[in-house]
Amino acid sequence: MILIENVRLIDNYKSEVDILIEKDRIIKIGKNLKDNNLKKDCTIIDGKNKIATPGLVNTHTHIPMTLFRGVADDIPLMEWLNNHIWKMEAKLTGEIVYWGTLLGCIEMIKSGTTTFNDMYFFIDDIIKATEESGLRATLSYGMIDLFDEEKREKELKESERVIKKIISLNNPKIKPSLGPHAPYTCSKELLTETKEMAKKYNVPIHIHMNETIDEVKKVKEMTDKLPFEYLHSIGFFDGTKCICAHCVHLSDEEINIIKNNNIGVSHNPISNLKLGSGIAPIPKLLKNNIVVSLGTDGCGSNNNLNLYEEIKLSSILHKGVSLNPTVVDSNTSFKMATENGAKLLGFKSGVIKEGYLADIVLIDLKKPYLIPNENIKSHLVYSFNGSVDTVIVGGEILLNEGNLTKLDEDKVYRMAEKCYRKLVDW
Ligand code: NI
């Protein structure tokens, strides 16, 4: 049991309340909860001068790519993938992925992210590190068959193994999903079989869509259809729940497909800008009531996992592009990073409410960029740098007044440096 005393809530920051947590849930929010027969082992957290916010949800990333931070900046996506990323990825081992994942987990915890949606390989090591970190996650094995039948069978087999393994862990914080990389790297057969497997195990699908103009053209050449039209034509969205990362270049017809098939979008503005991919039509998607969430993408193209940067950018970028300061207001961008992300991943979190998962972040209000202590949501969106004080995930304290409780920070940094050397020495 945890009691957070005298804390302010983001939507009602003028008065202080207590938040009572039992097991993994928020069971009560109110005044003077200390009087309520607390259990002897109840941990008391002083929330004075702090704001309690829901933990952020990063809906698109490749966590172990923390080790690729800064290795190949300022080049086009295909060159970035072919000449750098895929070369380094060929040198990865389970051990390297494990330490890269822990590094990413520390970065997320310290910037207020409590849940992430990942697609990568060496998934056993990602699962192990994620469990050790205490974070909540949806994990998928990234499948690429490059239209090769033998490879396809291997990829599907590995995905099914991973799904079964995650289910058998029986860890409510970790859920499986399916991760076909993209329509230009996966065959029609792989995509169709992925859909069937998603239905069989009732798991979501996490896929890259319409990230660059070149890739959209490639799919058009291959199939005579735009990517969403193509997937729609093969029944990919029938009975499945899809989270589509990027969605930068979309036709009106494709936006209709997204809207009518209950597809969720993960907006990754920093990665899209850095790789020169373009700017997703977010105001248009929001107008169509499409659920948009936020993602960082991997650290090779961002170069960090601080979702607060995406929150600010998603608000200001679309104002500038549309010459309209009213679009993507602070409520909207904050909701994309919390409630919407949780909804897409199927976790009952993203808001601080009784009955919801206790994924709570405390932020110290005695910081120059948060003063005056008024209009707190505006500060968090437009002024905050992501440096948080305390992080609780599923009723477990992962960061206590700036100190990690479960992970050995120095060891992770040391091992991450070592692993990086192994990757660049070619
Ligand atoms: Ni990605």
Residues whose N, C-alpha, C, O or C-beta is under 5 A from the ligand:
A	BS01	NI	D297
